[in-house]
Amino acid sequence: MRLTCIFAEKLMQMESHFKAIECLCRIHHFIMQEHTGNPDEFAERLHISRRTLYNILEGLKDRGAYIKYDRTRRTFYYKSEFDMTITQLSLSSYPVNRE
């Protein structure tokens, strides 16, 4: 029974990670297309809060993305080229505790 609960917990964690990766990919796509809308619209489109959006954007900036916002065009954009690569997720990252 314990092993089943741990496995279910790990699956939920993985699902959470996949949703975060999907959100990052969507953010990157909209910024690349320069079609984000204003910050409130962008956050709503992604089904996240404005604060969460800004936290994610800060994380991308910490990883080298030079992201700016153009008030006239109402869009975020990359000021310089930025490529985002997500490496393969290994299941070994989720060890099963058999105790």
Wavefront OBJ file of the C-alpha trace (Angstrom):
o trace
v 0.000 0.000 0.000
v 2.805 2.439 0.869
v 4.527 1.824 -2.487
v 1.289 2.652 -4.320
v 0.924 5.964 -2.440
v 4.527 6.942 -3.151
v 4.086 6.054 -6.829
v 0.910 8.163 -7.024
v 2.726 11.088 -5.352
v 5.581 10.826 -7.848
v 3.133 10.750 -10.767
v 1.448 13.910 -9.457
v 4.849 15.581 -9.110
v 5.727 14.603 -12.678
v 2.407 15.950 -13.943
v 3.128 19.226 -12.159
v 6.558 19.384 -13.798
v 5.078 18.688 -17.231
v 2.495 21.455 -16.746
v 5.270 23.881 -15.772
v 7.289 22.905 -18.853
v 4.209 23.331 -21.042
v 3.617 26.792 -19.546
v 7.254 27.769 -20.193
v 6.982 26.602 -23.799
v 3.800 28.620 -24.318
v 5.388 31.739 -22.804
v 8.445 31.325 -25.042
v 6.235 30.797 -28.121
v 4.118 33.917 -27.517
v 7.174 36.057 -26.804
v 8.901 34.750 -29.952
v 5.775 35.643 -31.969
v 5.631 39.042 -30.208
v 1.951 38.419 -29.614
v 1.529 38.370 -25.833
v -0.868 41.208 -25.172
v -0.442 43.280 -22.048
v 0.724 41.556 -18.830
v -2.824 40.977 -17.535
v -3.982 39.500 -20.853
v -0.885 37.344 -21.121
v -1.294 35.949 -17.613
v -4.982 35.262 -18.242
v -4.203 33.480 -21.509
v -1.769 31.229 -19.618
v -4.191 30.681 -16.699
v -1.682 32.021 -14.184
v -1.544 35.126 -12.023
v 0.241 38.266 -13.130
v 2.722 37.784 -10.235
v 3.461 34.219 -11.392
v 4.012 35.499 -14.933
v 6.539 38.054 -13.705
v 8.271 35.406 -11.565
v 8.627 33.165 -14.618
v 9.895 36.062 -16.744
v 12.476 36.869 -14.054
v 13.567 33.222 -14.089
v 14.007 33.376 -17.859
v 15.987 36.607 -17.502
v 18.207 34.895 -14.923
v 18.934 32.290 -17.607
v 19.993 34.841 -20.188
v 16.739 35.984 -21.815
v 16.706 39.713 -22.493
v 12.928 40.261 -22.310
v 11.398 43.699 -22.771
v 7.850 45.015 -22.974
v 6.666 47.413 -25.682
v 3.701 49.465 -24.449
v 2.848 50.715 -27.928
v 2.620 47.239 -29.452
v 1.372 45.741 -26.152
v 3.698 42.762 -26.235
v 6.708 41.249 -24.561
v 9.581 40.486 -26.909
v 13.157 39.220 -26.840
v 15.540 42.164 -27.243
v 18.244 39.754 -28.387
v 18.156 36.198 -29.686
v 17.210 33.639 -27.054
v 16.801 29.922 -27.530
v 15.215 27.780 -24.857
v 16.069 24.100 -24.728
v 14.400 21.708 -22.340
v 16.359 18.532 -21.810
v 14.852 15.100 -21.404
v 13.317 14.413 -18.002
v 14.692 11.244 -16.486
v 12.458 9.034 -14.385
v 15.497 8.244 -12.277
v 15.034 11.764 -10.910
v 12.104 10.320 -8.995
v 13.463 7.506 -6.828
v 10.898 5.241 -5.231
v 11.254 4.795 -1.475
v 10.288 1.200 -0.709
v 10.227 1.548 3.071
l 1 2 3 4 5 6 7 8 9 10 11 12 13 14 15 16 17 18 19 20 21 22 23 24 25 26 27 28 29 30 31 32 33 34 35 36 37 38 39 40 41 42 43 44 45 46 47 48 49 50 51 52 53 54 55 56 57 58 59 60 61 62 63 64 65 66 67 68 69 70 71 72 73 74 75 76 77 78 79 80 81 82 83 84 85 86 87 88 89 90 91 92 93 94 95 96 97 98 99
